[in-house]
Amino acid sequence: MIWASVKRLFFIGISSSILPRKFYFRIPLTTGWITRIDPSLSSAREKFAGAIYCPTDGSGDARMFTRNLAEYCATQLGVTFLYDTEIRDLETSGDRITAALTNKGRIAGNEFVVCLGVFAPRFARKLGVSLPIYPIKGYSVTMPIGDKHQAPTVGGVDEDNLVAYARFGNRMRVTATAEFAGFSKTHKPQDFTHMLRATRELFPQGADFGQPDYWAGLRPMTPDGLPIFGRGKRFANAVMNLGHGHMGWTMSAGSARIVADMVKRTEPAFNPEGMLVKAV
């Protein structure tokens, strides 16, 4: 995380100190150290007052990870994935869901995990729960990196411009902007002007800016940024795993552990206090 303002850097340093060091190790950096850790920022070093470096942080391609995980689960663990399958209703008996009724037929089960992203609130009231989840539109742009480019070697965030960047092999991805736009995922090149300008200032030779691959999607955000877990009161065998916003991949492993423990009806390995679903 890099800052141009000394004042902001000072206050962020104070606020980040509330996080336990064993979970979030951080190192304040001067401008000289910023460029030692990532030489690609050398041409922009005069723009910074300093940075906070988190050596335990990392970045990666969530899509690639998810596709490979799905393949492993299918081939090694016997998991069946049903793609392009629409849940149209639920079959219930008393306080239990007995099956999901889909466009491809009835799917019975003993336990059901609700993880419908931004579409969860429309479905949740059938389960007796109220979900404060809203679709927040986010944007990203991905550009190719050639042999002569000076791309970042460490993922980071330009906190003054609220632009995040990371290198994925021979690609550089940049993300910024969040807006209320309903369920629209449309976009136009002008939507990416701010993030591209900020990125060019940081990395003038960072990537091929002439070949941008634009993307926009919806993030299932909650007002406090926390995900939602637990069981509703109406059905005893429905577990929630929702509302991860723009931190879905970051929180996926910990969330999976919480949900797995709930499905098994054992004490969660992580305390979900403050993140439990509320009944309608």
Secondary structure, DSSP 4 states (H G I P E B T S, - for coil): -EES-HHHHHHHHHHHTTS-TTTS--EEE-HHHHHHH-GGGGGGGGG-SEEEE-TT-----HHHHHHHHHHHHHHHS------S--EEEEEEETTEEEEEEETTEEEE-S-EEE--GGGHHHHHGGGTEE---EEEEEEEEEEE--TT----SS-EEETTTTEEEEEETTEEEEEEEEEE-TT-----GGGGHHHHHHHHHH-TTSS-TTS-EEEEEEEEE-TTS--EEEE-SS-TTEEEEE--GGGTTTTHHHHHHHHHHHHHTS--SS--TT-B-EE-
